[in-house]
Amino acid sequence: MAVTKISNEQPFDINITGEKTKVNYTGTFRAKVVLSYSEEILKDRLYREALGPNPEYASPRVRDIAEMRADFAVSFVQTPLFWKSSNNGDQLYGDDNVLSEVWSKLQALRKEAGGTDADAEADRAKIEKSLNEPESK
């Protein structure tokens, strides 16, 4: 019996202006819709490494950023120039709306392809809310 290979990669476009820098970010991302078991394990390891030895002390905002960045690291197979030149989104200098938009588009892509569930949808909403709230000091 022959196995039919279905493409697990899908593109999505970004065209957004950073709320702090006023820089316009445009480009096409290509992402894995469903992660393999090894990729899920790597994503979890990257998340835990980002939070360090005492994750319980990380703020909700930092935990959310760590979750997004870990997912981005294992999901993206192609990214636009602005993403690469900003150290894969790390150096967007306060343009949280760009991270949020990229995260939302990735989650929407997965939802559309059937690669996400209700828990992932709840996580997406929680992260978007966290990024839009000012960080308390």
DRENKOL-545769 format. One record per residue: residue in one letter; x negated, y, z negated of N, C-alpha, C in turn; chain; residue number from 1. Coordinates in nm, 4 decimals, padded with zeros to 6 digits. Example, Ala and Ser with C-alpha at 12.3 -4.5 7.8 and 13.67 -1.06 7.14 Angstrom:
<code->A	nx->-01.3190	ny->-00.5690	nz->-00.7800	cax->-01.2300	cay->-00.4500	caz->-00.7800	cx->-01.3200	cy->-00.3300	cz->-00.7800	unit->A	pos->1>
<code->S	nx->-01.2850	ny->-00.2250	nz->-00.7080	cax->-01.3670	cay->-00.1060	caz->-00.7140	cx->-01.2900	cy->00.0030	cz->-00.7870	unit->A	pos->2>
***
This chain:
<code->M	nx->-00.0845	ny->-00.1177	nz->00.0000	cax->00.0000	cay->00.0000	caz->00.0000	cx->-00.0889	cy->00.1238	cz->00.0000	unit->A	pos->1>
<code->A	nx->-00.0678	ny->00.2129	nz->00.0926	cax->-00.1453	cay->00.3363	caz->00.1028	cx->-00.0899	cy->00.4404	cz->00.0056	unit->A	pos->2>
<code->V	nx->-00.1803	ny->00.5129	nz->-00.0537	cax->-00.1424	cay->00.6189	caz->-00.1467	cx->-00.1427	cy->00.7508	cz->-00.0700	unit->A	pos->3>
<code->T	nx->-00.0325	ny->00.8217	nz->-00.0796	cax->-00.0219	cay->00.9520	caz->-00.0150	cx->-00.0768	cy->01.0574	cz->-00.1087	unit->A	pos->4>
<code->K	nx->-00.1731	ny->01.1334	nz->-00.0611	cax->-00.2314	cay->01.2398	caz->-00.1425	cx->-00.1533	cy->01.3689	cz->-00.1214	unit->A	pos->5>
<code->I	nx->-00.1057	ny->01.4236	nz->-00.2301	cax->-00.0316	cay->01.5502	caz->-00.2280	cx->-00.1253	cy->01.6582	cz->-00.2803	unit->A	pos->6>
<code->S	nx->-00.1293	ny->01.7701	nz->-00.2131	cax->-00.2165	cay->01.8782	caz->-00.2567	cx->-00.1740	cy->01.9272	cz->-00.3948	unit->A	pos->7>
<code->N	nx->-00.2708	ny->01.9342	nz->-00.4823	cax->-00.2476	cay->01.9809	caz->-00.6188	cx->-00.2874	cy->02.1275	cz->-00.6335	unit->A	pos->8>
<code->E	nx->-00.3297	ny->02.1902	nz->-00.5258	cax->-00.3744	cay->02.3286	caz->-00.5312	cx->-00.2768	cy->02.4184	cz->-00.4561	unit->A	pos->9>
<code->Q	nx->-00.2462	ny->02.5308	nz->-00.5183	cax->-00.1549	cay->02.6272	caz->-00.4575	cx->-00.2108	cy->02.7677	cz->-00.4752	unit->A	pos->10>
<code->P	nx->-00.1871	ny->02.8547	nz->-00.3776	cax->-00.2337	cay->02.9934	caz->-00.3906	cx->-00.1279	cy->03.0834	cz->-00.4542	unit->A	pos->11>
<code->F	nx->-00.1749	ny->03.1918	nz->-00.5125	cax->-00.0858	cay->03.3003	caz->-00.5523	cx->-00.1628	cy->03.4309	cz->-00.5420	unit->A	pos->12>
<code->D	nx->-00.0906	ny->03.5380	nz->-00.5149	cax->-00.1505	cay->03.6690	caz->-00.4932	cx->-00.1267	cy->03.7613	cz->-00.6111	unit->A	pos->13>
<code->I	nx->-00.2227	ny->03.8509	nz->-00.6311	cax->-00.2149	cay->03.9541	caz->-00.7346	cx->-00.2319	cy->04.0900	cz->-00.6676	unit->A	pos->14>
<code->N	nx->-00.1509	ny->04.1838	nz->-00.7093	cax->-00.1667	cay->04.3240	caz->-00.6678	cx->-00.1127	cy->04.4072	cz->-00.7831	unit->A	pos->15>
<code->I	nx->-00.2037	ny->04.4499	nz->-00.8696	cax->-00.1624	cay->04.5182	caz->-00.9915	cx->-00.2664	cy->04.6235	cz->-01.0288	unit->A	pos->16>
<code->T	nx->-00.2209	ny->04.7313	nz->-01.0902	cax->-00.3097	cay->04.8368	caz->-01.1374	cx->-00.3303	cy->04.8204	cz->-01.2874	unit->A	pos->17>
<code->G	nx->-00.4555	ny->04.8222	nz->-01.3295	cax->-00.4871	cay->04.8094	caz->-01.4716	cx->-00.4311	cy->04.9251	cz->-01.5505	unit->A	pos->18>
<code->E	nx->-00.3653	ny->04.8941	nz->-01.6605	cax->-00.2989	cay->04.9990	caz->-01.7378	cx->-00.3965	cy->05.0940	cz->-01.8065	unit->A	pos->19>
<code->K	nx->-00.5181	ny->05.0502	nz->-01.8373	cax->-00.6150	cay->05.1391	caz->-01.9022	cx->-00.7119	cy->05.2004	cz->-01.8030	unit->A	pos->20>
<code->T	nx->-00.7658	ny->05.1188	nz->-01.7123	cax->-00.8686	cay->05.1697	caz->-01.6198	cx->-00.8097	cy->05.2338	cz->-01.4949	unit->A	pos->21>
<code->K	nx->-00.6836	ny->05.2038	nz->-01.4652	cax->-00.6151	cay->05.2510	caz->-01.3435	cx->-00.6785	cy->05.1953	cz->-01.2152	unit->A	pos->22>
<code->V	nx->-00.7580	ny->05.0897	nz->-01.2290	cax->-00.8175	cay->05.0212	caz->-01.1141	cx->-00.7124	cy->04.9291	cz->-01.0541	unit->A	pos->23>
<code->N	nx->-00.7064	ny->04.9252	nz->-00.9201	cax->-00.6132	cay->04.8346	caz->-00.8532	cx->-00.6825	cy->04.7018	cz->-00.8274	unit->A	pos->24>
<code->Y	nx->-00.6205	ny->04.5939	nz->-00.8743	cax->-00.6738	cay->04.4591	caz->-00.8584	cx->-00.5864	cy->04.3842	cz->-00.7587	unit->A	pos->25>
<code->T	nx->-00.6472	ny->04.3386	nz->-00.6501	cax->-00.5732	cay->04.2614	caz->-00.5497	cx->-00.6554	cy->04.1410	cz->-00.5092	unit->A	pos->26>
<code->G	nx->-00.5855	ny->04.0362	nz->-00.4703	cax->-00.6559	cay->03.9192	caz->-00.4202	cx->-00.5726	cy->03.7939	cz->-00.4337	unit->A	pos->27>
<code->T	nx->-00.6285	ny->03.6871	nz->-00.3826	cax->-00.5613	cay->03.5574	caz->-00.3849	cx->-00.6374	cy->03.4612	cz->-00.4742	unit->A	pos->28>
<code->F	nx->-00.5632	ny->03.3970	nz->-00.5614	cax->-00.6155	cay->03.2897	caz->-00.6454	cx->-00.5668	cy->03.1574	cz->-00.5867	unit->A	pos->29>
<code->R	nx->-00.6446	ny->03.0538	nz->-00.6040	cax->-00.6016	cay->02.9188	caz->-00.5692	cx->-00.6204	cy->02.8368	cz->-00.6958	unit->A	pos->30>
<code->A	nx->-00.5122	ny->02.7742	nz->-00.7414	cax->-00.5146	cay->02.7068	caz->-00.8708	cx->-00.4623	cy->02.5639	cz->-00.8617	unit->A	pos->31>
<code->K	nx->-00.5097	ny->02.4830	nz->-00.9546	cax->-00.4574	cay->02.3474	caz->-00.9693	cx->-00.3217	cy->02.3584	cz->-01.0381	unit->A	pos->32>
<code->V	nx->-00.2241	ny->02.2930	nz->-00.9804	cax->-00.0894	cay->02.2990	caz->-01.0357	cx->-00.0775	cy->02.2079	cz->-01.1580	unit->A	pos->33>
<code->V	nx->-00.1354	ny->02.0897	nz->-01.1476	cax->-00.1338	cay->01.9932	caz->-01.2577	cx->-00.2783	cy->01.9584	cz->-01.2892	unit->A	pos->34>
<code->L	nx->-00.3134	ny->01.9584	nz->-01.4167	cax->-00.4485	cay->01.9252	caz->-01.4580	cx->-00.4614	cy->01.7753	cz->-01.4845	unit->A	pos->35>
<code->S	nx->-00.5782	ny->01.7227	nz->-01.4564	cax->-00.6056	cay->01.5820	caz->-01.4879	cx->-00.6222	cy->01.5684	cz->-01.6393	unit->A	pos->36>
<code->Y	nx->-00.6289	ny->01.4466	nz->-01.6872	cax->-00.6504	cay->01.4257	caz->-01.8307	cx->-00.7842	cy->01.4842	cz->-01.8734	unit->A	pos->37>
<code->S	nx->-00.8874	ny->01.4644	nz->-01.7919	cax->-01.0201	cay->01.5190	caz->-01.8247	cx->-01.0173	cy->01.6708	cz->-01.8279	unit->A	pos->38>
<code->E	nx->-00.9437	ny->01.7309	nz->-01.7365	cax->-00.9325	cay->01.8774	caz->-01.7351	cx->-00.8559	cy->01.9282	cz->-01.8561	unit->A	pos->39>
<code->E	nx->-00.7546	ny->01.8559	nz->-01.8985	cax->-00.6813	cay->01.8944	caz->-02.0206	cx->-00.7729	cy->01.8884	cz->-02.1422	unit->A	pos->40>
<code->I	nx->-00.8568	ny->01.7847	nz->-02.1489	cax->-00.9515	cay->01.7709	caz->-02.2599	cx->-01.0525	cy->01.8851	cz->-02.2564	unit->A	pos->41>
<code->L	nx->-01.1052	ny->01.9160	nz->-02.1377	cax->-01.1997	cay->02.0263	caz->-02.1242	cx->-01.1351	cy->02.1591	cz->-02.1628	unit->A	pos->42>
<code->K	nx->-01.0130	ny->02.1802	nz->-02.1198	cax->-00.9410	cay->02.3036	caz->-02.1547	cx->-00.9299	cy->02.3178	cz->-02.3065	unit->A	pos->43>
<code->D	nx->-00.8959	ny->02.2107	nz->-02.3733	cax->-00.8829	cay->02.2140	caz->-02.5187	cx->-01.0184	cy->02.2399	cz->-02.5851	unit->A	pos->44>
<code->R	nx->-01.1239	ny->02.1774	nz->-02.5341	cax->-01.2576	cay->02.1980	caz->-02.5896	cx->-01.3017	cy->02.3431	cz->-02.5723	unit->A	pos->45>
<code->L	nx->-01.2790	ny->02.4021	nz->-02.4537	cax->-01.3152	cay->02.5418	caz->-02.4293	cx->-01.2389	cy->02.6358	cz->-02.5226	unit->A	pos->46>
<code->Y	nx->-01.1126	ny->02.6051	nz->-02.5444	cax->-01.0299	cay->02.6853	caz->-02.6359	cx->-01.0889	cy->02.6821	cz->-02.7765	unit->A	pos->47>
<code->R	nx->-01.1194	ny->02.5624	nz->-02.8256	cax->-01.1732	cay->02.5487	caz->-02.9607	cx->-01.3107	cy->02.6132	cz->-02.9736	unit->A	pos->48>
<code->E	nx->-01.3949	ny->02.5995	nz->-02.8703	cax->-01.5270	cay->02.6623	caz->-02.8722	cx->-01.5158	cy->02.8142	cz->-02.8774	unit->A	pos->49>
<code->A	nx->-01.4204	ny->02.8697	nz->-02.8050	cax->-01.4036	cay->03.0150	caz->-02.8027	cx->-01.3651	cy->03.0689	cz->-02.9404	unit->A	pos->50>
<code->L	nx->-01.2904	ny->02.9910	nz->-03.0160	cax->-01.2449	cay->03.0366	caz->-03.1476	cx->-01.3489	cy->03.0156	cz->-03.2569	unit->A	pos->51>
<code->G	nx->-01.4480	ny->02.9316	nz->-03.2324	cax->-01.5545	cay->02.9097	caz->-03.3296	cx->-01.5144	cy->02.8154	cz->-03.4417	unit->A	pos->52>
<code->P	nx->-01.5985	ny->02.8103	nz->-03.5451	cax->-01.5791	cay->02.7111	caz->-03.6509	cx->-01.4626	cy->02.7389	cz->-03.7454	unit->A	pos->53>
<code->N	nx->-01.4097	ny->02.8610	nz->-03.7428	cax->-01.2990	cay->02.8963	caz->-03.8326	cx->-01.1828	cy->02.9556	cz->-03.7539	unit->A	pos->54>
<code->P	nx->-01.1167	ny->02.8748	nz->-03.6720	cax->-01.0101	cay->02.9291	caz->-03.5877	cx->-00.8929	cy->02.9858	cz->-03.6665	unit->A	pos->55>
<code->E	nx->-00.8775	ny->02.9438	nz->-03.7890	cax->-00.7659	cay->02.9940	caz->-03.8697	cx->-00.7786	cy->03.1441	cz->-03.8965	unit->A	pos->56>
<code->Y	nx->-00.8988	ny->03.1999	nz->-03.8813	cax->-00.9192	cay->03.3427	caz->-03.9033	cx->-00.9037	cy->03.4260	cz->-03.7764	unit->A	pos->57>
<code->A	nx->-00.8861	ny->03.3602	nz->-03.6638	cax->-00.8685	cay->03.4332	caz->-03.5372	cx->-00.7290	cy->03.4954	cz->-03.5345	unit->A	pos->58>
<code->S	nx->-00.7220	ny->03.6171	nz->-03.4831	cax->-00.5923	cay->03.6843	caz->-03.4720	cx->-00.5084	cy->03.6144	cz->-03.3651	unit->A	pos->59>
<code->P	nx->-00.3770	ny->03.6314	nz->-03.3683	cax->-00.2928	cay->03.5726	caz->-03.2639	cx->-00.3340	cy->03.6187	cz->-03.1242	unit->A	pos->60>
<code->R	nx->-00.3727	ny->03.7449	nz->-03.1120	cax->-00.4150	cay->03.7974	caz->-02.9821	cx->-00.5387	cy->03.7243	cz->-02.9317	unit->A	pos->61>
<code->V	nx->-00.6356	ny->03.7042	nz->-03.0181	cax->-00.7589	cay->03.6353	caz->-02.9802	cx->-00.7298	cy->03.4894	cz->-02.9443	unit->A	pos->62>
<code->R	nx->-00.6429	ny->03.4253	nz->-03.0204	cax->-00.6060	cay->03.2862	caz->-02.9880	cx->-00.5402	cy->03.2795	cz->-02.8506	unit->A	pos->63>
<code->D	nx->-00.4552	ny->03.3778	nz->-02.8210	cax->-00.3878	cay->03.3790	caz->-02.6914	cx->-00.4866	cy->03.4017	cz->-02.5766	unit->A	pos->64>
<code->I	nx->-00.5799	ny->03.4935	nz->-02.5963	cax->-00.6803	cay->03.5180	caz->-02.4931	cx->-00.7650	cy->03.3930	cz->-02.4728	unit->A	pos->65>
<code->A	nx->-00.8028	ny->03.3276	nz->-02.5817	cax->-00.8819	cay->03.2042	caz->-02.5708	cx->-00.8044	cy->03.0967	cz->-02.4945	unit->A	pos->66>
<code->E	nx->-00.6751	ny->03.0870	nz->-02.5200	cax->-00.5926	cay->02.9875	caz->-02.4502	cx->-00.5862	cy->03.0170	cz->-02.3002	unit->A	pos->67>
<code->M	nx->-00.5633	ny->03.1426	nz->-02.2659	cax->-00.5569	cay->03.1788	caz->-02.1243	cx->-00.6898	cy->03.1538	cz->-02.0553	unit->A	pos->68>
<code->R	nx->-00.7988	ny->03.2003	nz->-02.1164	cax->-00.9299	cay->03.1870	caz->-02.0521	cx->-00.9709	cy->03.0408	cz->-02.0352	unit->A	pos->69>
<code->A	nx->-00.9365	ny->02.9571	nz->-02.1313	cax->-00.9667	cay->02.8145	caz->-02.1177	cx->-00.8871	cy->02.7545	cz->-02.0016	unit->A	pos->70>
<code->D	nx->-00.7613	ny->02.7931	nz->-01.9904	cax->-00.6778	cay->02.7439	caz->-01.8804	cx->-00.7311	cy->02.7943	cz->-01.7470	unit->A	pos->71>
<code->F	nx->-00.7671	ny->02.9217	nz->-01.7403	cax->-00.8230	cay->02.9772	caz->-01.6166	cx->-00.9488	cy->02.9010	cz->-01.5750	unit->A	pos->72>
<code->A	nx->-01.0346	ny->02.8707	nz->-01.6732	cax->-01.1633	cay->02.8066	caz->-01.6440	cx->-01.1466	cy->02.6709	cz->-01.5760	unit->A	pos->73>
<code->V	nx->-01.0443	ny->02.5972	nz->-01.6138	cax->-01.0265	cay->02.4639	caz->-01.5544	cx->-00.9271	cy->02.4638	cz->-01.4385	unit->A	pos->74>
<code->S	nx->-00.8484	ny->02.5686	nz->-01.4241	cax->-00.7419	cay->02.5695	caz->-01.3236	cx->-00.7817	cy->02.6305	cz->-01.1901	unit->A	pos->75>
<code->F	nx->-00.8639	ny->02.7348	nz->-01.1922	cax->-00.8916	cay->02.8075	caz->-01.0687	cx->-00.9985	cy->02.7390	cz->-00.9849	unit->A	pos->76>
<code->V	nx->-00.9657	ny->02.7187	nz->-00.8578	cax->-01.0621	cay->02.6628	caz->-00.7635	cx->-01.1123	cy->02.7712	cz->-00.6684	unit->A	pos->77>
<code->Q	nx->-01.0397	ny->02.8818	nz->-00.6613	cax->-01.0812	cay->02.9958	caz->-00.5798	cx->-01.0238	cy->03.1210	cz->-00.6444	unit->A	pos->78>
<code->T	nx->-01.1071	ny->03.2249	nz->-00.6521	cax->-01.0633	cay->03.3496	caz->-00.7133	cx->-01.1077	cy->03.4678	cz->-00.6277	unit->A	pos->79>
<code->P	nx->-01.0368	ny->03.5803	nz->-00.6395	cax->-01.0761	cay->03.6994	caz->-00.5626	cx->-01.2044	cy->03.7610	cz->-00.6178	unit->A	pos->80>
<code->L	nx->-01.2634	ny->03.8478	nz->-00.5394	cax->-01.3899	cay->03.9107	caz->-00.5751	cx->-01.3820	cy->03.9852	cz->-00.7086	unit->A	pos->81>
<code->F	nx->-01.2722	ny->04.0570	nz->-00.7340	cax->-01.2631	cay->04.1321	caz->-00.8601	cx->-01.2735	cy->04.0404	cz->-00.9801	unit->A	pos->82>
<code->W	nx->-01.2200	ny->03.9184	nz->-00.9672	cax->-01.2220	cay->03.8225	caz->-01.0775	cx->-01.3645	cy->03.7735	cz->-01.1015	unit->A	pos->83>
<code->K	nx->-01.4323	ny->03.7396	nz->-00.9937	cax->-01.5707	cay->03.6935	caz->-01.0050	cx->-01.6607	cy->03.8032	cz->-01.0612	unit->A	pos->84>
<code->S	nx->-01.6449	ny->03.9246	nz->-01.0121	cax->-01.7325	cay->04.0339	caz->-01.0554	cx->-01.7007	cy->04.0828	cz->-01.1969	unit->A	pos->85>
<code->S	nx->-01.5907	ny->04.0394	nz->-01.2530	cax->-01.5569	cay->04.0759	caz->-01.3919	cx->-01.5815	cy->03.9579	cz->-01.4860	unit->A	pos->86>
<code->N	nx->-01.6762	ny->03.8707	nz->-01.4463	cax->-01.7079	cay->03.7520	caz->-01.5269	cx->-01.5826	cy->03.6688	cz->-01.5507	unit->A	pos->87>
<code->N	nx->-01.5123	ny->03.6401	nz->-01.4426	cax->-01.3901	cay->03.5598	caz->-01.4455	cx->-01.2836	cy->03.6192	cz->-01.5369	unit->A	pos->88>
<code->G	nx->-01.2654	ny->03.7502	nz->-01.5249	cax->-01.1611	cay->03.8187	caz->-01.5999	cx->-01.2026	cy->03.8656	cz->-01.7379	unit->A	pos->89>
<code->D	nx->-01.3228	ny->03.8296	nz->-01.7809	cax->-01.3665	cay->03.8645	caz->-01.9161	cx->-01.3947	cy->04.0134	cz->-01.9318	unit->A	pos->90>
<code->Q	nx->-01.4354	ny->04.0793	nz->-01.8270	cax->-01.4752	cay->04.2193	caz->-01.8363	cx->-01.3763	cy->04.3115	cz->-01.7653	unit->A	pos->91>
<code->L	nx->-01.2500	ny->04.2942	nz->-01.7967	cax->-01.1470	cay->04.3826	caz->-01.7407	cx->-01.1245	cy->04.5037	cz->-01.8300	unit->A	pos->92>
<code->Y	nx->-01.1985	ny->04.5127	nz->-01.9390	cax->-01.2041	cay->04.6306	caz->-02.0254	cx->-01.0681	cy->04.6864	cz->-02.0647	unit->A	pos->93>
<code->G	nx->-00.9907	ny->04.6032	nz->-02.1302	cax->-00.8651	cay->04.6492	caz->-02.1861	cx->-00.7460	cy->04.6432	cz->-02.0929	unit->A	pos->94>
<code->D	nx->-00.7656	ny->04.6005	nz->-01.9704	cax->-00.6525	cay->04.5877	caz->-01.8783	cx->-00.5805	cy->04.4548	cz->-01.9036	unit->A	pos->95>
<code->D	nx->-00.5201	ny->04.4479	nz->-02.0222	cax->-00.4506	cay->04.3259	caz->-02.0627	cx->-00.3384	cy->04.2886	cz->-01.9664	unit->A	pos->96>
<code->N	nx->-00.2797	ny->04.3897	nz->-01.9038	cax->-00.1694	cay->04.3611	caz->-01.8119	cx->-00.2161	cy->04.2773	cz->-01.6931	unit->A	pos->97>
<code->V	nx->-00.3438	ny->04.2871	nz->-01.6574	cax->-00.3964	cay->04.2064	caz->-01.5469	cx->-00.4052	cy->04.0606	cz->-01.5912	unit->A	pos->98>
<code->L	nx->-00.4615	ny->04.0359	nz->-01.7109	cax->-00.4661	cay->03.8984	caz->-01.7628	cx->-00.3258	cy->03.8401	cz->-01.7729	unit->A	pos->99>
<code->S	nx->-00.2346	ny->03.9202	nz->-01.8248	cax->-00.0966	cay->03.8749	caz->-01.8413	cx->-00.0326	cy->03.8404	cz->-01.7071	unit->A	pos->100>
<code->E	nx->-00.0589	ny->03.9230	nz->-01.6066	cax->-00.0022	cay->03.8986	caz->-01.4729	cx->-00.0595	cy->03.7711	cz->-01.4109	unit->A	pos->101>
<code->V	nx->-00.1899	ny->03.7529	nz->-01.4230	cax->-00.2527	cay->03.6317	caz->-01.3689	cx->-00.1975	cy->03.5091	cz->-01.4404	unit->A	pos->102>
<code->W	nx->-00.1865	ny->03.5176	nz->-01.5733	cax->-00.1319	cay->03.4064	caz->-01.6529	cx->00.0123	cy->03.3767	cz->-01.6125	unit->A	pos->103>
<code->S	nx->00.0927	ny->03.4805	nz->-01.5987	cax->00.2335	cay->03.4619	caz->-01.5607	cx->00.2460	cy->03.3969	cz->-01.4234	unit->A	pos->104>
<code->K	nx->00.1631	ny->03.4422	nz->-01.3296	cax->00.1692	cay->03.3848	caz->-01.1941	cx->00.1262	cy->03.2384	cz->-01.1949	unit->A	pos->105>
<code->L	nx->00.0237	ny->03.2058	nz->-01.2731	cax->-00.0200	cay->03.0660	caz->-01.2831	cx->00.0901	cy->02.9794	cz->-01.3432	unit->A	pos->106>
<code->Q	nx->00.1532	ny->03.0277	nz->-01.4485	cax->00.2603	cay->02.9508	caz->-01.5125	cx->00.3817	cy->02.9382	cz->-01.4201	unit->A	pos->107>
<code->A	nx->00.4142	ny->03.0440	nz->-01.3470	cax->00.5269	cay->03.0385	caz->-01.2526	cx->00.4990	cy->02.9379	cz->-01.1417	unit->A	pos->108>
<code->L	nx->00.3750	ny->02.9340	nz->-01.0960	cax->00.3351	cay->02.8379	caz->-00.9934	cx->00.3565	cy->02.6963	cz->-01.0441	unit->A	pos->109>
<code->R	nx->00.3179	ny->02.6725	nz->-01.1666	cax->00.3335	cay->02.5385	caz->-01.2261	cx->00.4808	cy->02.5053	cz->-01.2480	unit->A	pos->110>
<code->K	nx->00.5561	ny->02.6023	nz->-01.2909	cax->00.6982	cay->02.5776	caz->-01.3133	cx->00.7680	cy->02.5454	cz->-01.1813	unit->A	pos->111>
<code->E	nx->00.7356	ny->02.6216	nz->-01.0785	cax->00.7945	cay->02.6005	caz->-00.9467	cx->00.7611	cy->02.4621	cz->-00.8916	unit->A	pos->112>
<code->A	nx->00.6399	ny->02.4155	nz->-00.9211	cax->00.5959	cay->02.2851	caz->-00.8716	cx->00.6365	cy->02.1711	cz->-00.9645	unit->A	pos->113>
<code->G	nx->00.7011	ny->02.2060	nz->-01.0743	cax->00.7417	cay->02.1027	caz->-01.1692	cx->00.6280	cy->02.0592	cz->-01.2593	unit->A	pos->114>
<code->G	nx->00.5215	ny->02.1386	nz->-01.2664	cax->00.4054	cay->02.1015	caz->-01.3459	cx->00.4044	cy->02.1611	cz->-01.4840	unit->A	pos->115>
<code->T	nx->00.5168	ny->02.2118	nz->-01.5316	cax->00.5216	cay->02.2677	caz->-01.6657	cx->00.6522	cy->02.2268	cz->-01.7326	unit->A	pos->116>
<code->D	nx->00.6589	ny->02.2401	nz->-01.8617	cax->00.7804	cay->02.2036	caz->-01.9344	cx->00.8254	cy->02.3184	cz->-02.0230	unit->A	pos->117>
<code->A	nx->00.9247	ny->02.2942	nz->-02.1032	cax->00.9813	cay->02.3999	caz->-02.1878	cx->00.8779	cy->02.4529	cz->-02.2870	unit->A	pos->118>
<code->D	nx->00.7903	ny->02.3660	nz->-02.3402	cax->00.6884	cay->02.4113	caz->-02.4346	cx->00.5919	cy->02.5084	cz->-02.3679	unit->A	pos->119>
<code->A	nx->00.5513	ny->02.4778	nz->-02.2448	cax->00.4600	cay->02.5669	caz->-02.1728	cx->00.5286	cy->02.7003	cz->-02.1445	unit->A	pos->120>
<code->E	nx->00.6554	ny->02.6968	nz->-02.1143	cax->00.7302	cay->02.8215	caz->-02.0896	cx->00.7356	cy->02.9058	cz->-02.2168	unit->A	pos->121>
<code->A	nx->00.7564	ny->02.8420	nz->-02.3302	cax->00.7580	cay->02.9139	caz->-02.4578	cx->00.6205	cy->02.9724	cz->-02.4877	unit->A	pos->122>
<code->D	nx->00.5134	ny->02.8960	nz->-02.4588	cax->00.3776	cay->02.9459	caz->-02.4786	cx->00.3527	cy->03.0696	cz->-02.3928	unit->A	pos->123>
<code->R	nx->00.3966	ny->03.0655	nz->-02.2676	cax->00.3771	cay->03.1776	caz->-02.1766	cx->00.4438	cy->03.3034	cz->-02.2325	unit->A	pos->124>
<code->A	nx->00.5666	ny->03.2897	nz->-02.2802	cax->00.6390	cay->03.4044	caz->-02.3353	cx->00.5695	cy->03.4577	cz->-02.4604	unit->A	pos->125>
<code->K	nx->00.5201	ny->03.3687	nz->-02.5448	cax->00.4513	cay->03.4081	caz->-02.6674	cx->00.3235	cy->03.4856	cz->-02.6346	unit->A	pos->126>
<code->I	nx->00.2474	ny->03.4375	nz->-02.5372	cax->00.1217	cay->03.5026	caz->-02.5007	cx->00.1477	cy->03.6391	cz->-02.4395	unit->A	pos->127>
<code->E	nx->00.2453	ny->03.6487	nz->-02.3523	cax->00.2771	cay->03.7783	caz->-02.2928	cx->00.3168	cy->03.8782	cz->-02.4005	unit->A	pos->128>
<code->K	nx->00.3947	ny->03.8340	nz->-02.4977	cax->00.4363	cay->03.9222	caz->-02.6069	cx->00.3149	cy->03.9663	cz->-02.6878	unit->A	pos->129>
<code->S	nx->00.2248	ny->03.8731	nz->-02.7176	cax->00.1060	cay->03.9042	caz->-02.7960	cx->00.0172	cy->04.0062	cz->-02.7264	unit->A	pos->130>
<code->L	nx->00.0007	ny->03.9927	nz->-02.5952	cax->-00.0849	cay->04.0849	caz->-02.5211	cx->-00.0248	cy->04.2239	cz->-02.5138	unit->A	pos->131>
<code->N	nx->00.1056	ny->04.2331	nz->-02.5209	cax->00.1708	cay->04.3630	caz->-02.5105	cx->00.1864	cy->04.4342	cz->-02.6437	unit->A	pos->132>
<code->E	nx->00.1517	ny->04.3664	nz->-02.7530	cax->00.1584	cay->04.4286	caz->-02.8853	cx->00.0218	cy->04.4847	cz->-02.9194	unit->A	pos->133>
<code->P	nx->00.0166	ny->04.6026	nz->-02.9835	cax->-00.1133	cay->04.6560	caz->-03.0260	cx->-00.1739	cy->04.5674	cz->-03.1330	unit->A	pos->134>
<code->E	nx->-00.3070	ny->04.5552	nz->-03.1271	cax->-00.3766	cay->04.4714	caz->-03.2248	cx->-00.3843	cy->04.5453	cz->-03.3576	unit->A	pos->135>
<code->S	nx->-00.3472	ny->04.4762	nz->-03.4650	cax->-00.3569	cay->04.5382	caz->-03.5979	cx->-00.4970	cy->04.5185	cz->-03.6521	unit->A	pos->136>
<code->K	nx->-00.5420	ny->04.6143	nz->-03.7270	cax->-00.6800	cay->04.6079	caz->-03.7805	cx->-00.6779	cy->04.5921	cz->-03.9285	unit->A	pos->137>
***
